[in-house]
Amino acid sequence: MKVSIFGLGYVGVVTAACLTKAGYEVWGVDVNEDKVEMMKAGRCPIVEPGLDELLREGSEKGRLHATTDAVESVLNTDVSLVCVGTPSKRNGSLDLHGVETVARQIGEALRLKSGYHCVILRSTVLPGTTRGLLIPALEAASNKRAHKDFDVCFNPEFLREGSSIKDFYKPPFTVIGQESNRGGDVVAALYKGVEGPQERTPYEVAEMVKYACNAYHAIKVTFANEIGVLCKSLGIDSHRVMDLFALDKKLNISSAYLKPGFAFGGSCLPKDLRALMYKAKEQDIDIPVLGSVMESNRLHIERVIDQIANMKRKKLGFLGLSFKVGTDDLRESPIVPVIESLIGKGFKVRIYDADVNLASIFGANKKYIEHEIPHISTLMHAKLDDVIRESDVIVVSKPDREYKEALAPYLGKKTILDLVRIPFEAEAKPEHYDGICW
């Protein structure tokens, strides 16, 4: 397979070096003549340990070419990788001029080409760019149809400066955004022998996962720094705290909680966040990321209220009242303010939760019910099927297996708002079945 790489910046050069090492013939394409001349000579236009050797080896073996002529490169290759930069504009939006320009150049070359070609976008772009910008530009310039006359894929890169060669050969995963299996197979072939799983997805998932990763990395750095400045103000060794924090691979360093769904609640998280914020205020320290968490959680609850209210169907059935499966703890359960708000708006509410047995509740939970939500306790029903059958809209707030089995016969028939995404086995999402953030 012969590969053309558009854009000899960091990602393009690393990709070119690693693919020539893997035995592919590579054509580097750039408008910068200095970069092109360096690549022709097997010299690296960026500073990165190991790249010079790979490029020199590729050049000596006749696998590495470089040109400013886009048409020449496309006509001499089977695959084109678009690796041009997408810098920020002043308002935060992306400058996609480079992507659009290259798409037109490749399209003009495809107009002259009779054989099959696959275009792979690697530049970091927001969801919708491949489908909404790249493909239309290619089709307009080539006068051909994507996925019929040529294929288009999106393949995000996860290369870190300073360790890019290692990252290329040992990625955590390889993501292939595809519309056709034929195109996806071409991308997969480029990574033959590369370690790690390959995941094939729609374009938009592949585009979004890069942003999800980078946003999470930024949050982790900021989280550690905010905990650190608070620790320092209290004379605590922040590195020791975070070393211990990282030992927890069950919840802290894991996929736990990373499932879009409903708000958090319970007797610990809200209380401890408030206490931490109070302590920071005492120390005259501003920790805005942690400080925004409770407000973000409140807004998520408001989204649920608005989504249900906008359905304009008055008979509501709630499956789940406590804040999680296996507990009768109602303190700061996020579904409680949802129910209270909707009752105030005139909705008729029925509630089922086998974990909350009003006759056997005692202690803090009993006191909470008697003093904070006595009106809600009167809406509890003992039979799950009665609540489902007698309600126009069913709201699921806990991933209880009992709910899954009871709701199965009503899929596609009842309106169901599933806040936790119960894993039904249906091949496609049933009609009238939706979530709040999925």
N, C-alpha and C positions, 0 to 999 in steps of 0.2 A: 504494500500500500504506500502511495506517495502522498505527502501531506504538505499543504501550504499553510503558513501561520502569519496572519495579518496583525501587525503590531509587535515591534521588537522592544517592548518595555520589559518589565520584570517577569511577568507571567509568560509572555511570548518567548523570551530567551530561555527561561528554565524549561518550558515545554519542548522547545526545539532541541535543546541539549539532551534531554532525557529520551526523546523519541529517536534521535539519531543513535544514541547508545543502544536502544532496543532494536536497531536494525532498519528503521524506516528512513526513506529518502525524504528530506525536509527542505522546503523552500521558505525562507524568511522574507516577509514583505513589509516594507516601511517607506514612508515618504522621506525619512531622514537618510540622506546619502552616506553620512559618516557611519551610522549604525550598519547600513548595508555593506559598506566596504570592510568594516571590522568583522562582520559575520562571514563574508566571503573568505577572509584570511584566517578564519578559525579563531578569532580573538573575541573575547567577551566584552560587550559594551556596558556591562554592569559589574559591580564588585560583589562576588559571592564565592566562597571557597568551593573548589571542585568544578566550577562551570567552565573555566578556561580549558581544563584538561579534556572535558567531554566535547566541547566545541572543536578543539584542535583535532581530536581523534576523528570526529565526524567529517571534518574538512579533508583530512588526509585520506580517509577511506572513500571520498567522493559522495558522501551522503548528505552533505550540507551545502545548500545554495542560498543565495540572497539576491533580491532584486527590488527595484522600485516599481516594476511593471506588474500590476495586478492581473492583467489578462494573461500574461505569460505564465504566471505562477498557477493560475487556475487550470489552464489548458494542459499543464504538465503534471497535474496532481489529481488525486481521486477525492481528497477531503480538504476542506478549508476550515481552519480554526480561527475564529475572530477573538483576538486578545487585546483589543485597543482599550485605552483608558476611558473611564467614565467619571471625570472629576465633578466635584460639587460646584453648582452655581452659587451666587451670593445668597439666594433665598433657600438654599438647601436642596433644591431639585438637582437631578443629574443632567450633565451635559452629554447628550447622546449623539452629538454631531459626528464623532468618529465612527460610531457603530453604523449610523445611517449612510455615511460616505462609503465605508467599506462594503456595506450591503449592496449599494448601487454598483460599485466596481465589480464585485463578484457576480452580480446579476448580469451585467453587460458581458462578462466573460462567458457565463452560462448560455447566453443567447447564441454564442458562436460554437458552443460545445455540443457534440452529439451524444457523448457517453454519459453514464451516471455520475453524479457528484453529490456529496453530502456536506452541508454547511453546519458547523458546530460553533455556537456562541459560548465563549468562556468568560467574557467580560461580566463584571458584577452589575446587574441591572435589576430594577424593580419588577415585581410580578406584572405580567401582561406585555412586557417589551418584546419578547420573542414572537408572540402571536400578533401583537398589535403594531409593531414597527419593523422588525427584521424581515418577517415573511412578506408583508406587503411591498417593502422596498425591493426585495429579491424578485418577486413576481413581476413587478412593474418594469424593472430593468431587463429582465430576461425574457419576458413575454411567455413564461412557462408557469406551470402549476406546482406548488410545493406538495410533496408526498406522492406526486405522480411522476413528474419529470426529474425531480431532485428531492432530497430529504433535508430536513432542518431539525437539529437537536440543541438542547441547552445542557452544558456540562460545567457546573460551577467549580472553581478551583479553591483549594484550601491550603495554599502554599504560604509558609511563614518565611520572611526574610531571614537569612542566616542558616536555615535548615531546609531549604526548598527541595534539594535533591532527595534527602531522606523522606520528606513529606510526599514527594511524587511517587516514590516506590513503595512507601508504607503508609498510605492514607488510612484514616479511621473508616472511611467508606468512599465509594465512588458513586456519585449521583448522576443519573442519565435522564434528563427531561426529554421525552420523545412523544411523537404523534403516531409514528409507525414503527413496527418491529424492525423493519429493514434498516431504518436510520439508527435505531438503538443498537442494533448488532454491529454497525460500523464503529460506533463509539466504544462499545465493549471490546472490540478487537484491538483498539489502540492500547488498552490496559491489560492485554493478555500477559499473565505472569506477575501482575501487580497484586500485592497482598491486600486483604480486606474485602468486605462484601460489596457487591454492586447492587444498587437499588434503582429501579426504573419507575418513573413517575410522570404525571403531566408536567408540561412546561412550568406552570405557575408554582407548583410545589417545589420544583428544583430551584427556581429563581428565589423563592421566599426563604428556603432553608439556609442560604448563605447569610441573609440578613438576620435570621433568628440566631444563628451561631454567633455572629459578631456582636449583636445587641447583648446577648447573654454574657459574652466575654467582658464587655464593657461594664455590665452590671456587677459581675464578680469582682473586678478590680475595684470598683467604687464601693461595693459592700465591704470588702476587706479593709479599704482605707477608712471608711466611716467607723467601723468597729475599732480600727487601730487608733484613730485620734481620740475616741472616747476612752479606750484602754489607757492611752498615754496620760490623759488628764487625771486618771484615777490611780496612776502608778502601777498599772498591770502590764505584764509582758504580752503584747498583742500577738507576737509570733508564736508563743506557747499556746495561747488561746486558739489560734487558727490551726496550729499543728494538731491539736486535739480535735478540733472541729472536723478536720479532713479525715480523721480515723473512721468516722461514721460513713460507711459505704452503703448503708441501708437507706438512709434518708438524705444526708447532706450531699455526698458525692455520688449521685445515682439518678435514675430517671424518676424517682419518687416526686410527686407533685407536679411533674411536667406534662400534665394532661389538661388541655383547656377544658374548663367546665364551670362549676359554680364557685361562689365566693368561699373564703375560709371563715371559720368561726370556732366556737368551743370556748372552754374556760382558760386556755393557755395562750394561744397566739395573740388575740387582741389585747389581753391583759399585759402580757410581757412586752409587746411593742409599745404600749402606752407608758409602761414603767421605764423602758429604755429611753424613750423620748423625754420623759420628765427628768431623768438623770442627766441627759445631755443638756437640757435647758438649765439645770442647776449649775452645770460646769461651763455654761455660756458657750456651748459648742453647737454649731449648726450641722446637722446630718440630713440633708434634704432628700436623699434617696429613701432612707428608712422612714423619714417623716412623711413621705408621700404614700406609703403603703396602705395605711388605713383609709385614706381618701380614695385611692384607687379601688379598694375593696368595696367601699360604700357606693361608688359609681357603678360597679358591676351589679350590685343588688338593685340599683335604680334601673339598670337596663332590663333586668328580668321583669320588674314591675311594669315598665313601659310596654314591653313586648306582650305581656299577658293582657294588659288593659286595652291595647290596640286591637286585640282579637275581637273585642266587643261581644263576647259570649259569657253570660253571667254565671253559669253553674260550673264551678271549678273544683276539681279533686286533686288534693295534694298527697303524694306518696312519699312520706318521710317528714318528720318534724324535728328529731334530734339532729345534731350537726354531722354525725357520721354513723355508718352501720355498726351495730354491736354495742351501742351505748344509748342510755336514756337521758343523757345530759342535754338539756335544752338551753343552757346559759350561752347567750350570744350565738345561738344557731342562726345562720344567715337566712333561713327560710322564714323565720318568725316575722321580721320586719316586712317581708314580701306579703305574707298573709295579712298582717295588720293593715298595711296600706290598702290592699284590695278590698278588705272588709269595709274600710272607710269610704271606698269608692262605690260601694253598693253591690259588690259581687257576693254571691252565695257560695260558701266554702264548706267542703267536706274534707276531712283529714284521716289518713290511715298511717299508723306506724306501730308495728308489733313490738318494737323496742321500748316504746313508751306506754307502759301499762299504768294508767292513772291510779288504779286501786293499790298498786304495790310501790309507787314512788314515795320516797321519804327523804328527809334531810334537806340539802340545799336545793335539789330539784323540786321537791314539793313546795318549798317556800317560794321558789321562783315562779312556779305555776300559779300559786294562790295569790301572789302579790303583783306579778308582772303581766301574766297572760291568762287570767281566769276565763275571759271570754273565748279564748282559743280552745281551751280544754273542753268546752262544751260542744265543740265541733268535731271531736274525735269519734270515729266509727270503728266498730269491732270487726267488720267484714270487708276485706279488700275488694272483692268483686262488686259489692254494693256501691262502693265509692266510685269505682271505674264506670260501672253501668249507668249511674245516676248523674254523671258529670258530663258537661260538653267539652271541657278541656281538662286533660290530665297533666299535672306537673310533677315530674320525677326529680327529687332532690338528693336521693341516695342510691348507690348502685347495688341494691339488694336483689339477690337472686329470686326471691319471692315475687318481686315486682316484674322481673323479666318474664317469668312463667305466666303470670296473670295477664300481662299486657299483650302477649303473643297473639291471642285470637282477635285482638282489636286493632292490630297494625293495619293502616290503610283505611280504617273505618272511623276511629276516634282521632280527634286532634290531640297530639301528645307533644308536650314541650319537655324534652329530656335534658336536664341541666348537667348530667354526668356521663352521658353517652353509654347506655347499657349496650353491651356487644351482642346485638341481635344477629342471627345467622343469615338474614335476608341478603340476597346478592346486591340489590340496590336499595337506597334509602326509601322506605315506604312513603306513600302519599300522606300528607297531614302530620308528618313526623319531623321534628326539628329540634335544634339546640340553641343555646345562647351565644356560643362562640366556636361553633363547629358546623 
